[in-house]
């Protein structure tokens, strides 16, 4: 079967959903963000891409901090809401119990199974978006979401944004062990 070109306008692969926390004018605000990723292992960096028009951008620049909060699938409705309305006109923080960690200016959501508090290290100006790169200063989770002191995705139950369907999807089951299942092909290759 031959591949066909489908266009570069939008990413068609699933993107994990997060709620980014920012203090704006001294108040916590949360924004749904699916454009985020780890970008460096040591020190641990994460990047988030936000449209320049977002209310939260000024808070990141002013404080030099932000948080990435991973909601469970049970939080999909409230996460969707946080992406539909602006913090300029809606106080989204009333939906959550906010807490602060070491940085004191990166609000985090207690109801989210996993939280990462980040210190801004670089901003990249793109044509439509601003790319914020932050060093992860600390991470937080409830013990019930851990297995052997490590976050367990099956317990966290995160969800992804699937484009172009415009749907949220939960994660499926385990496929196999990473950095292990391909080893049998290495032996055949030599």
Buried (B, 14 or more C-beta within 10 A) or exposed (E): EEEEEEEEEEEEEBBBBBBBBBBBEEEBBBBBBBBBEEEEEEEBBBBBBBEEEBBBBEBBEBBBBBBBBBBBBEBBEBBEBBBEEBBEEBEBBEBBEBBBBEBEBBBBBEBBBBBBBBBBBEBEEEEEBBBBBBBBBBBBBBEEBBEEEEBBBEBBBBBBBBBEEEEBBEBEEEEEEEEEEEEEEEEEEE
